[in-house]
Amino acid sequence: MIEDLQRHIAQAVLGGADLDEIQDMIIDPAPLDEEEKAVLWLYADVLEGRPRGRILAELRVPMLV
């Protein structure tokens, strides 16, 4: 589940979503505890600062949790 959410977050960042939109659309509705949601928020925050090509490359590589 976390891997799927990470992919959704990466796609949202590539689509131009900001952290508030990602939190509202992806993180808050997820059936996760607060700690897991915090990890996803940090992941989204980090992705916002990465170059587009780097994000695309990470989408092609299995994510580690």
C-alpha distances in whole Angstrom, upper triangle without the diagonal:
4,5,5,6,9,10,11,12,14,15,16,18,20,21,23,21,22,20,21,20,16,16,17,15,12,12,14,13,9,9,9,13,15,15,11,12,15,13,11,15,17,15,16,19,20,19,21,24,23,25,24,24,22,19,20,20,17,15,17,16,13,12,12,10
4,5,5,6,9,10,10,12,14,15,16,18,20,21,19,19,17,19,18,14,14,16,15,11,10,13,13,9,10,9,12,13,12,8,10,12,10,8,12,13,11,13,16,16,15,18,21,20,22,21,22,20,17,18,18,15,14,16,15,12,9,10,8
4,5,5,6,9,10,11,12,14,15,17,18,20,19,20,18,20,19,15,16,18,16,13,13,16,16,12,14,13,15,17,16,12,13,15,12,10,14,14,11,13,16,16,14,18,20,18,20,19,19,17,14,15,15,12,10,12,11,8,6,8,7
4,5,5,6,9,10,11,12,14,15,16,19,17,19,17,19,17,14,15,16,14,10,11,15,14,11,13,13,16,18,17,13,13,16,14,11,14,16,13,13,17,17,15,18,21,19,21,19,20,18,15,15,16,13,11,13,13,11,9,12,11
4,5,5,6,9,10,10,12,14,15,16,14,15,14,15,14,10,11,13,11,7,8,11,11,8,11,11,14,15,14,11,10,13,11,8,11,13,10,10,14,15,13,15,18,18,20,18,20,18,14,15,17,14,12,15,15,13,11,13,11
4,5,5,6,9,10,11,12,14,15,14,15,13,16,15,11,12,15,13,9,10,13,14,12,14,13,15,16,15,11,11,12,10,7,10,11,8,8,12,12,10,13,15,15,17,15,16,14,11,12,14,10,9,12,12,11,8,10,10
4,5,5,6,9,10,11,12,14,14,15,15,17,15,12,14,16,13,11,12,16,15,13,16,16,19,19,19,15,14,16,14,11,13,14,11,10,14,14,11,14,16,15,16,14,15,13,10,10,12,9,7,10,11,10,9,12,12
4,5,5,6,9,10,10,12,11,13,13,14,12,9,11,13,10,7,10,13,13,12,15,15,18,18,18,15,14,16,14,11,12,14,11,10,14,14,12,13,17,16,17,15,16,16,12,12,15,12,10,13,14,14,12,15,15
4,5,5,6,9,10,11,9,10,9,12,10,7,9,11,9,7,9,12,13,12,15,15,17,17,17,14,12,13,12,8,9,11,8,6,10,11,9,10,13,13,15,13,15,14,10,12,14,12,10,14,15,15,12,15,15
4,5,5,6,9,10,10,11,11,14,13,10,13,15,13,11,12,16,17,16,19,18,20,20,19,16,15,16,14,11,11,12,9,7,10,10,7,9,12,10,12,10,12,10,7,8,11,9,7,11,12,13,11,14,15
4,5,5,6,9,9,12,13,15,12,10,13,15,12,11,13,17,17,16,20,20,22,22,22,19,17,18,17,13,14,15,12,10,13,14,10,11,14,13,13,10,12,12,9,9,12,11,9,12,14,15,14,17,18
4,5,5,6,5,8,9,11,9,7,11,12,9,9,12,14,15,15,19,19,21,21,21,18,16,17,16,13,13,14,12,9,12,13,10,10,13,13,14,12,14,14,11,12,15,14,12,15,17,18,16,19,19
4,5,5,5,7,8,11,10,8,11,13,12,11,13,16,17,17,21,21,23,21,21,19,17,17,16,13,12,13,11,7,9,10,7,6,10,10,11,9,12,12,9,11,14,13,12,15,17,18,16,19,19
4,5,7,10,12,15,13,11,15,17,15,14,16,19,20,20,24,24,26,25,25,22,20,20,19,16,15,16,14,11,13,13,9,9,11,10,10,7,10,11,8,8,12,12,11,14,16,18,17,20,21
4,6,9,12,14,11,11,15,15,13,14,16,19,19,20,24,24,26,25,26,23,21,21,21,17,17,18,16,13,15,15,12,11,14,14,13,10,13,14,11,12,15,15,14,17,19,20,20,23,23
4,6,10,12,10,10,13,14,13,14,16,19,20,20,24,24,26,25,25,23,20,21,20,17,16,17,15,12,13,14,11,9,12,13,13,11,14,15,13,14,17,17,16,19,21,23,21,24,24
4,7,8,6,6,10,11,10,11,13,15,16,17,21,21,23,22,22,20,17,18,18,15,13,15,14,10,11,13,11,9,13,14,15,13,17,17,14,15,19,18,17,20,22,22,21,23,23
4,6,5,6,9,10,11,12,12,14,16,18,21,21,22,20,21,19,16,16,16,14,11,13,13,9,9,12,10,8,11,13,15,14,18,18,15,17,20,19,18,22,23,24,21,23,23
4,5,5,6,9,10,10,10,12,14,15,19,18,19,16,17,16,13,12,13,11,8,10,10,7,7,10,10,8,11,14,16,16,19,18,16,18,21,19,19,22,23,23,20,22,21
4,5,5,6,9,10,10,10,13,15,18,18,18,16,18,17,13,13,15,13,10,12,13,10,10,14,14,12,15,18,20,19,23,22,19,21,24,22,22,25,26,26,23,24,23
4,5,5,6,8,9,10,12,14,17,18,19,18,19,18,14,15,16,13,11,14,14,11,12,15,14,12,16,18,19,18,22,21,18,20,23,21,20,24,25,25,22,24,23
4,5,5,5,7,9,10,11,15,15,17,15,16,15,11,12,13,10,8,11,11,8,10,13,12,11,15,16,18,17,20,19,16,18,20,18,17,21,22,21,19,20,19
4,6,6,5,6,8,10,13,13,14,12,14,13,9,10,12,9,7,11,11,9,10,14,14,13,16,18,21,20,23,22,18,21,23,20,19,23,24,23,20,21,19
4,6,6,6,7,10,13,14,15,14,16,15,12,13,15,12,11,14,15,12,14,17,17,16,20,21,23,22,25,24,21,23,25,23,22,25,26,25,23,24,22
4,6,7,7,9,13,14,16,16,18,16,12,15,16,12,12,15,15,12,15,18,16,16,20,21,22,21,24,23,19,21,23,21,19,23,24,23,21,23,21
4,6,6,6,10,11,14,14,15,12,10,12,13,9,10,13,12,10,13,16,15,15,19,19,21,20,22,21,18,19,21,19,17,20,21,20,17,19,17
4,6,5,9,9,10,10,11,9,6,9,10,7,7,11,11,10,12,15,14,15,19,20,22,21,24,22,18,20,22,19,18,22,22,20,17,18,16
4,6,8,9,10,9,12,11,7,10,12,10,10,13,14,13,15,18,18,18,21,23,25,25,27,26,22,24,26,23,22,25,25,24,21,22,19
4,6,9,11,12,14,12,10,13,15,12,13,16,16,15,18,20,20,20,24,25,27,26,28,27,23,25,27,24,22,25,26,24,21,22,20
4,6,9,10,12,10,8,12,12,10,12,15,15,14,17,19,19,20,23,24,26,25,27,25,22,23,25,22,20,23,23,21,18,19,16
4,7,10,12,10,9,13,14,12,14,17,17,17,20,22,22,23,26,27,30,28,30,28,25,26,27,24,23,25,25,22,20,20,17
4,7,8,6,6,10,11,10,12,15,15,16,18,20,20,22,25,25,28,28,29,27,24,25,26,23,22,25,24,21,18,18,14
4,6,5,6,9,10,11,12,15,16,17,19,20,21,23,25,26,30,29,31,29,26,28,29,25,24,27,26,23,20,19,15
4,6,5,6,9,10,10,12,14,15,16,18,20,21,23,25,28,28,30,28,25,27,28,25,25,28,26,24,21,20,16
4,5,5,6,9,10,11,12,14,15,17,19,20,22,23,27,27,29,26,24,26,27,23,23,26,24,22,19,17,14
4,5,5,6,9,10,11,13,14,15,17,19,21,22,25,25,26,24,21,23,24,20,20,23,21,19,15,14,11
4,5,5,6,9,10,11,12,14,15,17,19,20,23,23,25,23,20,23,24,20,20,23,22,20,17,16,13
4,5,5,6,9,10,10,12,14,16,17,19,22,23,25,22,20,23,24,20,21,24,23,21,17,17,14
4,5,5,6,9,10,11,12,14,16,17,20,21,23,20,17,20,21,17,18,21,19,17,14,13,10
4,5,5,6,9,10,11,12,15,16,19,19,20,18,15,18,19,15,15,19,18,16,13,13,11
4,5,5,6,9,10,11,13,15,18,18,21,18,16,19,20,17,17,21,20,19,16,16,14
4,5,5,6,9,10,11,13,17,17,20,17,15,18,19,16,17,20,19,19,15,15,13
4,5,5,6,9,10,11,14,15,16,14,11,15,15,12,13,17,16,15,12,12,11
4,5,5,6,9,10,13,13,16,14,11,14,16,13,13,17,17,17,14,15,14
4,5,5,7,9,13,14,17,14,12,16,17,15,16,20,19,20,16,17,17
4,5,6,7,11,12,14,12,10,14,15,13,14,18,17,17,14,15,15
4,5,5,8,9,11,9,7,11,12,10,11,15,15,16,13,15,16
4,6,8,9,12,11,9,13,15,13,14,18,18,19,17,19,19
4,7,9,12,10,10,13,15,14,16,19,19,20,18,20,20
4,6,8,7,7,10,11,11,13,15,16,18,16,18,19
4,6,5,7,9,10,11,13,15,16,19,17,20,22
4,5,5,6,9,10,11,13,15,17,17,20,21
4,5,5,6,9,10,11,13,16,16,19,21
4,5,5,6,9,10,11,14,13,16,18
4,5,5,6,9,10,12,12,14,16
4,5,5,7,9,12,12,16,18
4,5,5,7,10,11,14,17
4,5,5,8,7,11,13
4,6,7,8,12,14
4,7,9,12,15
4,6,9,13
4,7,10
4,7
4
